[in-house]
């Protein structure tokens, strides 16, 4: 891909991690509302999961730039 088409592809590639992080945070908040006593454990797990999802998005971006 070249030019503007590649840029659109990179932009669309960020939608997956953004949706994933949004779902993770929403479900964590829902779980905290149901069981407030496990807030700290859920927060740690949420941050770890966000890091994994974001890492996949960054790997996709790097791969796209490498094969440009």
Order of alpha helices (4+ residues) and beta strands (2+ residues): alpha-alpha
